[in-house]
Amino acid sequence: MASMIRAQELYRFYRAGDEEVKALRGVSLEVAAGEVVVVTGPSGSGKSTLLACLAGLDEPDGGAVWIDSIRISHRPEAQRAALRARRVGVLLRSGNLIEHLTVRQNLDLAQKVAGRRDPRWADQVLDITGLSTRARAWPSTLSGGETARAGLVVALANRPAVLVADEPTAELGRGIEKGVLTLLRERADQNSAVVIASHSPAVRRFAGRVVALHDGRIA
């Protein structure tokens, strides 16, 4: 099956005072449509940086990323944002909810930007994630688990060809975690490529492939 994500020799360096932090050191990764890949590794190994580069939220200092054969890296931010809106779902730990919009309004806006307005699907995904009763809640009133679930709902709103999620089940109980993993599996079954950074044993068992990062490299 064709690669939906292709990352070639990614390098990413940061400055921390006088020290240069090498977050990624030549990472290459391909993920096919229908595949679920989990990225593991200790804190500071480069997992979050890799996901940000795959989604076009961060620019690699070296190498490039293609989404469905379209290069997303080394483009102006406006072009990367437009490609993300159409093709990429993103759930990072920094969050993806707009504070002055309710959960449902965040979902509706994400669908509108992607040109995929579907109220019936929105109702269904809110129900599956246990957020039906919190659809009118403001992000500031959500618990940690509710925020994670609401962020995932927004990430799924554009029915993305590529979904990247950073610890999407970290604050969820087993019952809700199972429902979230079911949503991710359904997304993959609809020919999306799913990349998850996680320490969860349940998420690793759920994956089709596990990639371990250590010190900015694939171990």
C-alpha positions as CSV (number, residue, x, y, z in Angstrom):
1,M,0.0,0.0,0.0
2,A,1.2,3.5,-0.8
3,S,2.9,5.6,1.8
4,M,0.6,8.3,3.2
5,I,3.5,9.8,5.3
6,R,7.1,9.9,4.2
7,A,9.7,11.6,6.3
8,Q,13.3,11.6,4.9
9,E,16.4,12.2,7.1
10,L,14.8,14.7,9.5
11,Y,17.1,16.8,11.6
12,R,15.9,19.4,14.2
13,F,18.1,21.4,16.4
14,Y,17.2,23.9,19.2
15,R,19.1,26.4,21.2
16,A,18.9,26.3,25.0
17,G,21.2,29.1,26.2
18,D,24.6,28.2,24.9
19,E,23.8,24.6,24.3
20,E,22.5,23.1,21.1
21,V,19.8,20.4,21.6
22,K,19.7,17.8,18.8
23,A,16.1,16.8,19.0
24,L,16.1,14.8,15.7
25,R,19.2,13.3,14.1
26,G,18.4,11.8,10.7
27,V,15.0,10.2,11.4
28,S,13.3,8.6,8.4
29,L,9.8,7.1,8.6
30,E,7.1,5.9,6.2
31,V,3.6,5.1,7.2
32,A,1.1,3.5,4.8
33,A,-2.6,4.3,4.5
34,G,-4.4,2.0,6.9
35,E,-1.4,1.7,9.2
36,V,-1.2,2.6,12.9
37,V,2.3,3.3,14.1
38,V,3.2,4.0,17.7
39,V,6.3,6.0,18.5
40,T,7.9,5.2,21.9
41,G,10.9,6.4,23.8
42,P,12.0,8.2,27.0
43,S,11.2,11.8,27.7
44,G,13.4,14.0,25.5
45,S,13.9,11.3,22.9
46,G,12.3,13.5,20.1
47,K,8.8,12.0,19.9
48,S,6.9,15.3,20.1
49,T,9.3,17.0,17.8
50,L,8.9,14.3,15.2
51,L,5.1,14.5,15.4
52,A,5.2,18.3,15.0
53,C,7.4,18.0,11.9
54,L,5.2,15.3,10.4
55,A,2.1,17.6,10.9
56,G,3.9,20.6,9.4
57,L,3.7,22.5,12.7
58,D,7.4,22.6,13.0
59,E,10.0,22.9,10.2
60,P,12.9,20.4,10.2
61,D,16.4,21.9,9.8
62,G,17.3,19.1,7.4
63,G,15.2,16.6,5.5
64,A,11.6,16.8,4.4
65,V,8.1,15.4,5.0
66,W,5.5,14.4,2.4
67,I,1.8,13.9,3.1
68,D,0.1,11.9,0.4
69,S,3.0,12.7,-2.0
70,I,2.7,16.4,-1.3
71,R,5.6,18.0,0.4
72,I,4.5,19.8,3.6
73,S,7.8,20.9,4.9
74,H,9.8,24.0,3.8
75,R,6.7,25.9,2.7
76,P,5.2,29.2,4.0
77,E,3.1,28.6,7.1
78,A,-0.1,29.7,5.3
79,Q,0.5,26.8,2.8
80,R,1.2,24.3,5.5
81,A,-1.9,25.4,7.4
82,A,-4.1,25.0,4.4
83,L,-2.7,21.5,3.8
84,R,-3.2,20.6,7.4
85,A,-6.8,21.8,7.3
86,R,-7.6,19.5,4.4
87,R,-5.4,16.4,5.1
88,V,-4.0,16.3,8.6
89,G,-5.6,15.8,12.0
90,V,-3.4,17.0,14.9
91,L,-3.6,16.3,18.7
92,L,-0.6,17.5,20.6
93,R,-0.2,17.9,24.3
94,S,-0.3,21.6,24.0
95,G,-3.9,21.2,22.9
96,N,-5.9,22.2,19.9
97,L,-9.0,23.8,21.4
98,I,-10.0,27.4,21.0
99,E,-10.7,28.7,24.5
100,H,-13.6,31.1,23.6
101,L,-15.5,28.3,21.7
102,T,-17.5,25.5,23.3
103,V,-16.5,21.9,22.5
104,R,-19.2,21.6,19.8
105,Q,-18.3,25.0,18.3
106,N,-14.6,23.9,18.1
107,L,-15.8,20.7,16.3
108,D,-18.1,22.7,14.0
109,L,-15.3,25.2,13.1
110,A,-12.8,22.4,12.3
111,Q,-15.3,20.8,10.0
112,K,-16.2,24.1,8.4
113,V,-12.5,24.9,7.7
114,A,-12.0,21.5,6.1
115,G,-15.3,21.8,4.1
116,R,-16.7,18.7,5.7
117,R,-19.8,19.8,7.6
118,D,-21.6,16.7,9.0
119,P,-23.7,17.3,12.1
120,R,-24.8,13.6,12.3
121,W,-21.1,12.5,12.4
122,A,-20.3,15.2,15.0
123,D,-23.1,13.9,17.3
124,Q,-21.9,10.3,16.9
125,V,-18.2,11.1,17.7
126,L,-19.2,13.2,20.7
127,D,-21.3,10.2,22.0
128,I,-18.5,7.7,21.4
129,T,-16.0,9.8,23.4
130,G,-18.5,10.4,26.2
131,L,-18.7,14.1,25.5
132,S,-22.3,14.5,24.5
133,T,-23.2,16.1,27.8
134,R,-20.2,18.4,27.6
135,A,-20.8,19.6,24.1
136,R,-21.7,23.1,25.3
137,A,-18.9,23.3,27.8
138,W,-16.0,25.8,27.5
139,P,-12.5,24.3,27.3
140,S,-11.5,25.9,30.6
141,T,-14.2,23.9,32.4
142,L,-13.1,20.5,31.1
143,S,-11.1,18.0,33.1
144,G,-7.8,16.7,31.8
145,G,-9.4,13.6,30.4
146,E,-12.3,15.6,28.8
147,T,-9.8,18.0,27.2
148,A,-7.9,15.0,25.7
149,R,-11.1,13.6,24.3
150,A,-12.3,16.9,23.0
151,G,-8.9,17.5,21.3
152,L,-9.2,14.1,19.6
153,V,-12.7,14.9,18.3
154,V,-11.4,18.1,16.8
155,A,-8.4,16.3,15.3
156,L,-10.8,13.9,13.6
157,A,-13.2,16.6,12.3
158,N,-11.7,16.8,8.8
159,R,-11.6,13.0,8.4
160,P,-7.9,13.3,7.9
161,A,-5.7,11.3,5.6
162,V,-3.0,11.6,8.3
163,L,-3.6,11.7,12.1
164,V,-0.8,12.4,14.5
165,A,-1.6,12.2,18.2
166,D,0.7,12.9,21.2
167,E,-0.3,10.7,24.2
168,P,-4.0,10.8,23.3
169,T,-5.0,8.4,26.1
170,A,-2.7,9.6,28.9
171,E,-5.4,10.8,31.2
172,L,-8.2,8.4,30.3
173,G,-9.7,5.5,32.1
174,R,-9.7,2.1,30.5
175,G,-13.3,2.3,29.3
176,I,-12.8,5.7,27.5
177,E,-9.3,4.6,26.3
178,K,-10.9,1.7,24.5
179,G,-13.4,3.9,22.8
180,V,-10.7,6.3,21.7
181,L,-8.6,3.5,20.3
182,T,-11.6,2.2,18.5
183,L,-12.0,5.7,16.8
184,L,-8.4,5.7,15.8
185,R,-8.7,2.2,14.4
186,E,-11.8,3.2,12.4
187,R,-9.9,6.2,11.0
188,A,-7.0,3.9,9.9
189,D,-9.5,1.4,8.4
190,Q,-10.7,4.3,6.2
191,N,-7.2,4.5,4.6
192,S,-5.7,7.0,6.9
193,A,-2.2,6.8,8.3
194,V,-2.2,7.1,12.1
195,V,1.0,8.0,14.1
196,I,0.7,8.0,17.9
197,A,3.4,8.9,20.5
198,S,2.5,7.0,23.7
199,H,3.9,5.1,26.7
200,S,0.6,3.2,27.2
201,P,1.0,-0.6,27.0
202,A,-2.6,-0.7,25.6
203,V,-1.7,1.7,22.8
204,R,1.4,-0.3,21.9
205,R,-0.6,-3.5,21.7
206,F,-3.1,-1.8,19.5
207,A,-0.5,-0.6,17.0
208,G,0.4,-2.4,13.9
209,R,4.0,-1.3,14.3
210,V,6.1,0.3,17.1
211,V,9.0,2.6,16.4
212,A,11.4,3.4,19.3
213,L,13.2,6.7,19.4
214,H,16.3,7.3,21.5
215,D,18.3,10.5,21.6
216,G,16.8,11.7,18.4
217,R,17.3,8.6,16.4
218,I,15.3,5.5,15.6
219,A,16.7,2.8,17.9
